[in-house]
């Protein structure tokens, strides 16, 4: 059974959703907020000022400006809606996928910011995949397109542990070479 995409029936206007996204980001001291779209993707681009996050009372100028670029696939949402509703007019599906992808972006940004507000993550962890480098690629894109980066980070299919929790590293950080790892199947 195929699940329907979240918010597929939204009637919230795109302009209203974009305004709500901007307001949320501004509350967390993001600036240079821009939104846009092309045939397949919508984009939300903004800058986080490192020392200007909620709770920062130092008054110091920002230590860093972290550009963030989020993109969401409008094309994938349209294809999914078309599969679920093959008899519906294509133009209506395009309009609905447009509203739907913006609403999903809104709820994504809202969820990240709520986890920050609750202290579950800091804002940088929440938007980590969207950090944009000097070449314009996001960290998420770099990882996705890297050949073996995730494989190299994994030890027997698991995320490597910090040195203090690894049996192959001593307290002073020296590597122990005669350690056998036990691989467990977790269900």
Secondary structure, DSSP 8 states (H G I E B T S, - for coil): -----TTTT----HHHHHHHHHHHHHHTTEEEEEEEE-SSEEEEEEEEEGGGSTT--S----S-EEEEEEEEEHHHHHHHHHHH-TTS-HHHHHHHHHHHHHHHHHHHHHHHHHHHHHTSS-HHHHTGGGBB-TTS-BHHHHHHH-SSHHHHHEETTEE---GGG-TTB-TTS-B-SS---------
